[in-house]
Amino acid sequence: MKTIKNLILLTVVVFMTSAFTTLTDDPGYDIGDIATDFKLKNIDGKMVSLSDFKDANGFIVIFTCNTCPYAVKYEDRIIDLDKKYAKQGYPVIAIMPNNTDVKPGDSFDNMRKRATAKGFTFPYLIDEKQEIYPQYGATKTPHVYILEKTKEGNVVRYIGAIDDNYQDAEAVNTRYVEDAVDALMKGKEIKETKTRAIGCTIKV
């Protein structure tokens, strides 16, 4: 009986250790990493890569979708980010990472409809093979990665949330993305390089 109890205890410990390792494992890019380019289909049917933006100084890459309530809350703010920073060299590149079999509301046709209805001013790309979001380490919608274009490549400078209040744009205290891009444009150090992304889990 004692042997069985010890065996059960050992199994529980191994399981908990494995679970902890899985939960705390943080794959994907970290601050300072070079983000590889991608080639994904835009809502206009054309393939888009970061290298297409010859005049860009960097990018605000946002993993987002149609169906997540958090992402919907941020749509207008994402549009505002692109309107403010695209002309200054930091365009928004939105990527829809969800499995559309699981989330039909995020289908390519529905992406086009949503972009038209909202008047998206930025590329809205679909990660059809779900290969790009794991490279970045994105887990939520929305999840932001700010890249700075350098001679070495596109360097990751910020990872996380857009701001500190998804519910109410008027009640935001800290605008993480704006603060980060402003710092980059002024050649200053970013105060908060990583924050916790708040949103729906990416559907696989």
C-alpha positions as CSV (number, residue, x, y, z in Angstrom):
1,M,0.0,0.0,0.0
2,K,2.9,2.4,0.9
3,T,4.5,1.6,-2.4
4,I,1.3,2.5,-4.3
5,K,0.9,5.7,-2.4
6,N,4.5,6.7,-3.2
7,L,3.9,5.9,-6.8
8,I,0.8,8.0,-6.9
9,L,2.6,10.9,-5.2
10,L,5.5,10.6,-7.7
11,T,3.1,10.7,-10.6
12,V,1.4,13.8,-9.2
13,V,4.7,15.6,-8.7
14,V,5.9,14.7,-12.3
15,F,2.5,15.9,-13.7
16,M,2.6,19.2,-11.7
17,T,6.2,19.8,-12.7
18,S,5.4,19.1,-16.4
19,A,2.3,21.4,-16.2
20,F,4.4,24.2,-14.5
21,T,7.1,23.9,-17.2
22,T,4.5,24.1,-19.9
23,L,2.7,27.1,-18.4
24,T,5.9,29.0,-17.7
25,D,7.5,28.2,-21.0
26,D,7.7,31.4,-23.0
27,P,8.3,30.6,-26.7
28,G,8.6,33.3,-29.3
29,Y,10.4,36.6,-29.5
30,D,11.8,38.5,-26.6
31,I,13.0,42.1,-26.5
32,G,16.0,42.6,-28.7
33,D,15.3,39.6,-30.9
34,I,15.3,39.9,-34.7
35,A,11.9,39.2,-36.1
36,T,12.0,37.3,-39.4
37,D,9.9,38.6,-42.2
38,F,6.7,36.9,-43.4
39,K,4.4,36.8,-46.4
40,L,0.7,36.7,-45.6
41,K,-2.5,37.3,-47.6
42,N,-4.1,40.7,-47.1
43,I,-7.9,41.3,-47.4
44,D,-7.3,42.6,-50.9
45,G,-5.9,39.3,-51.9
46,K,-2.3,40.5,-52.3
47,M,0.6,39.0,-50.4
48,V,2.2,41.4,-47.9
49,S,5.6,41.3,-46.3
50,L,7.4,43.8,-44.0
51,S,10.0,44.2,-46.7
52,D,7.3,45.8,-48.9
53,F,7.4,48.9,-46.6
54,K,10.6,50.5,-47.9
55,D,10.2,53.8,-46.1
56,A,9.1,52.4,-42.8
57,N,11.3,52.9,-39.7
58,G,9.5,50.1,-37.9
59,F,6.2,48.4,-37.4
60,I,3.3,48.1,-35.0
61,V,2.4,44.4,-35.5
62,I,-0.9,43.5,-33.9
63,F,-2.4,40.1,-33.7
64,T,-6.2,40.7,-33.6
65,C,-9.4,39.3,-34.9
66,N,-13.1,40.0,-35.6
67,T,-14.7,38.0,-32.9
68,C,-12.9,38.7,-29.6
69,P,-14.7,41.3,-27.5
70,Y,-11.3,42.7,-26.4
71,A,-10.1,43.0,-30.0
72,V,-13.4,44.7,-30.9
73,K,-13.0,47.2,-28.1
74,Y,-9.6,48.1,-29.5
75,E,-10.5,48.5,-33.1
76,D,-10.9,52.2,-33.1
77,R,-7.7,52.7,-31.1
78,I,-5.8,50.5,-33.6
79,I,-7.1,52.7,-36.5
80,D,-6.0,55.7,-34.5
81,L,-2.6,54.3,-34.0
82,D,-2.1,53.7,-37.7
83,K,-3.4,57.2,-38.6
84,K,-1.0,58.7,-36.1
85,Y,2.1,56.7,-36.8
86,A,2.0,55.3,-40.3
87,K,3.0,58.7,-41.8
88,Q,5.8,58.9,-39.2
89,G,7.3,55.6,-40.3
90,Y,5.5,53.1,-38.0
91,P,2.5,51.6,-39.8
92,V,0.2,49.1,-38.2
93,I,0.3,45.6,-39.6
94,A,-2.7,43.6,-38.3
95,I,-2.6,39.8,-38.4
96,M,-5.6,37.5,-37.8
97,P,-4.2,34.3,-36.2
98,N,-7.2,32.2,-35.3
99,N,-8.3,28.9,-36.8
100,T,-11.3,29.8,-38.8
101,D,-12.8,26.3,-38.5
102,V,-13.0,27.0,-34.8
103,K,-14.0,30.7,-35.3
104,P,-16.0,31.1,-38.6
105,G,-16.6,34.7,-37.7
106,D,-12.9,35.3,-38.4
107,S,-13.0,33.8,-41.9
108,F,-11.3,35.7,-44.7
109,D,-14.6,36.9,-46.1
110,N,-15.6,38.1,-42.7
111,M,-12.3,39.8,-42.2
112,R,-12.9,41.8,-45.5
113,K,-16.4,42.7,-44.4
114,R,-15.2,43.9,-41.0
115,A,-12.3,45.9,-42.4
116,T,-14.7,47.6,-44.9
117,A,-17.3,48.3,-42.2
118,K,-14.7,49.8,-39.8
119,G,-12.7,51.6,-42.5
120,F,-9.4,49.9,-41.6
121,T,-6.5,52.0,-42.9
122,F,-3.9,49.2,-42.5
123,P,-3.2,45.7,-43.9
124,Y,-5.3,43.0,-42.3
125,L,-3.5,39.8,-42.9
126,I,-4.6,36.2,-42.3
127,D,-2.2,33.7,-40.8
128,E,-3.9,30.8,-42.6
129,K,-1.3,28.1,-41.7
130,Q,-1.0,29.5,-38.1
131,E,2.8,29.7,-38.5
132,I,3.6,33.3,-37.8
133,Y,1.9,33.9,-34.4
134,P,3.9,31.1,-32.7
135,Q,7.1,32.5,-34.1
136,Y,6.2,35.8,-32.3
137,G,4.9,34.0,-29.2
138,A,1.5,35.7,-29.4
139,T,-1.1,34.2,-27.2
140,K,-3.9,36.8,-27.1
141,T,-6.0,39.0,-29.4
142,P,-4.9,41.7,-29.3
143,H,-1.2,41.1,-28.8
144,V,1.3,43.8,-29.9
145,Y,4.9,43.6,-31.1
146,I,6.7,46.9,-31.9
147,L,9.6,46.4,-34.3
148,E,12.4,48.8,-35.1
149,K,14.0,48.5,-38.5
150,T,17.8,48.4,-38.2
151,K,20.7,47.3,-40.3
152,E,20.6,44.0,-38.5
153,G,16.9,43.5,-39.2
154,N,13.5,44.2,-37.5
155,V,14.3,44.3,-33.8
156,V,11.6,43.6,-31.2
157,R,11.4,46.7,-28.9
158,Y,8.0,46.2,-27.2
159,I,5.7,43.3,-26.5
160,G,2.2,43.4,-24.8
161,A,-0.9,45.4,-24.5
162,I,-2.0,48.5,-26.4
163,D,-2.8,50.4,-23.2
164,D,-4.0,49.8,-19.6
165,N,-7.8,50.0,-20.1
166,Y,-9.5,47.8,-22.8
167,Q,-13.0,48.7,-21.6
168,D,-12.8,52.5,-21.9
169,A,-10.5,54.5,-24.2
170,E,-11.3,57.7,-22.2
171,A,-10.2,56.1,-19.0
172,V,-6.7,55.0,-20.2
173,N,-3.8,56.1,-17.9
174,T,-0.9,54.6,-19.7
175,R,-0.6,54.2,-23.5
176,Y,2.0,51.6,-23.8
177,V,2.3,51.4,-27.6
178,E,2.2,55.2,-28.1
179,D,4.8,55.7,-25.3
180,A,7.1,53.0,-26.9
181,V,6.8,54.4,-30.5
182,D,7.3,58.0,-29.3
183,A,10.5,56.9,-27.4
184,L,11.8,55.1,-30.5
185,M,11.2,58.1,-32.7
186,K,13.1,60.4,-30.2
187,G,15.9,57.9,-29.9
188,K,15.1,57.4,-26.2
189,E,14.8,54.3,-24.1
190,I,11.4,52.6,-23.8
191,K,10.3,52.7,-20.1
192,E,8.1,49.6,-20.3
193,T,9.2,47.1,-22.9
194,K,6.9,44.3,-21.8
195,T,3.4,44.3,-20.5
196,R,0.7,41.6,-20.1
197,A,-1.5,41.3,-23.2
198,I,-5.2,41.3,-22.2
199,G,-7.6,39.5,-24.6
200,C,-9.0,36.2,-25.9
201,T,-6.7,33.2,-26.3
202,I,-5.7,32.5,-29.9
203,K,-7.8,29.6,-31.3
204,V,-5.9,26.6,-32.8
